[in-house]
Amino acid sequence: MVTTTVEKLSPTRVKLHISVTPDELKPAIAHAYEHIAQDIQIPGFRKGKVPAPIIDQRVGRGAVIEHAVSEGLDGFYREAVTANEVRTVGRPTAEVIEWPNENDFSGDLKVEVEVDVRPEFDLPELKDVTVEIEPVATDDAAIDAELDRLRGRFGTLVTVDRPAKTGDFVELNLVATIDGTEIDRAEGVSYEVGSGELLQGIDEAIDSLTAGEDTTFRSTLVGGDHAGDEAEVSVSVTAVKERELPDADDDFAQMASEFDTIAELRDSLAERLAEQSVYVQGAAARDKLVDALIAAVEIPVPAQLVEDEVHAHLEGEGRLEDDVHRAEVTEASEKQFRTQMILDKLAEAHDVQVSQDELTQYLIQSAAQYGMAPQEFVEALQAQNQLPALVGEVARNKALAIALGKVTVVDTDGKPVDLTGFIAPEDEDALEEEVVEEAQEIADEAADAEAAAEKAPAKKAPAKKAPAKKAPAKKADAEKADADADAEKPAAKKPAARKPAAKKAPAKKADAE
């Protein structure tokens, strides 16, 4: 077996000292000869049948060792991580410290791998945690507001001869100029005053204007070739309209709903508000609980992991030189990492298991968010080896729901908040491996069904199959330091001829074990 010692460099980083004996390296060397034999052409020998001595003469044993180490390093690293129960996050870097002897392959292969790991910390007792959230009104005033929103959907616009005010609809003509040159024009634009959906500063500019009046203001353009540039905008009001709402009576109830009376409609709106309040307060309680747990424990963050995530984020936005934005993204990435560590700790503490029904429901909801069919979504996840990560995401959500049932939740008035129906029980016994296998079976069955459909004769010409959409990787909203990506092999750079060591090289991204 591979011999490994673990050196703790910091609370979030370790160095693995891996030693591989000649016997343990022998299969990798044999495999290296087979690969090289496939890649070289030697007169007198069929491809793939070149003897080892000839390969030694033509490419050298140094190249064979390099190939063997490159191919075998992933397995040695995984074995070392598993044997020592190292819970890795981020990307490992590997350095070959000592190579086997090129003459006879004697001597141990010695490798050092540095990798970030999950920090150790303890959660506070959940029963001692109190979460405070805002109350959600379900009184007559809230019902009236909900009823007014419904009436607004059936309202009519009526032209009025008075200055525009918030809530009115106005018709506008707009002309944008930069340094006296017209760069854009729009006529007959309908705009709700106060919505803030057109141009920054337009609400202040048209407030109190009547039909036939105009004004100018400066604003930053948000679209077109001049997006981001400041322009002078001339705006003229051609009409002011106010929304007239239908009377809240039985006739309206019959028109806008399945109810016969306005009283029945109000009762239904009250029930809806009560249901919504549970989800509104539940979502707020989840966020508050995470914030409370983060504040209660000290969780060190792997600096290199965050730096890599921030760099990738800024590079994607083309804002590597934006120090202010860098600070914002760094803060978000650090919080995202701490949040994931908290949720993983909760999942472990409560032995959270994900049922097949829970995974299926999550898959259906996620597929809908991306506008994909569930089978297509599963296939995309499977192709990217993201099914285990998805199961982990479901487990974290479930762990948080379980934790909500163990803390005290009150509103700002000190009243207990009932989140029944928003919390999860601890009685599931499905194994994560079984759930992943089930998801993979879903994908396989979908693929089999599709293949069968393609073989079967059809009366109609089949439509061309759309390429599978790529499922987006979820969130750092720095969007994010993923501690659950698949572990990949650390790479060692090719050494100079007959030199015992190689330069350090970054390896591919490794995931949480």
Secondary structure, 3 states (H helix, E strand, C coil): CCEEEEEEEECCEEEEEEEECHHHHHHHHHHHHHHHHHHCCCCCCCCCCCCHHHHHHHCCHHHHHHHHHHHHHHHHHHHHHHHCCCCEEEEEEEEEEECCCCCCCCCCEEEEEEEEECCCCCCCCHHHCEEEECCCCCCHHHHHHHHHHHHHHCCEEEECCCCCCCCCEEEEEEEEEECCEEEEEEEEEEEECCCCCCCCCHHHHHCCCCCCCEEEEEEECCCCCCCCCEEEEEEEEEEEEEEECCCCCHHHHHHHCCCCCHHHHHHHHHHHHHHHHHHHHHHHHHHHHHHHHHHHCCCCCCHHHHHHHHHHHHHHHCCCCCHHHHHHHHHHHHHHHHHHHHHHHHHHHCCCCCCHHHHHHHHHHHHHHCCCCHHHHHHHHHHCCCHHHHHHHHHHHHHHHHHHCCCEEEECCCCECCCCCCCCCCCCCCCHHHHHHHHHHHHHHHHHHHHHHHHCCCCCCCCCCCCCCCCCCCCCCCCCCCCCCCCCCCCCCCCCCCCCCCCCEECCCCCCC
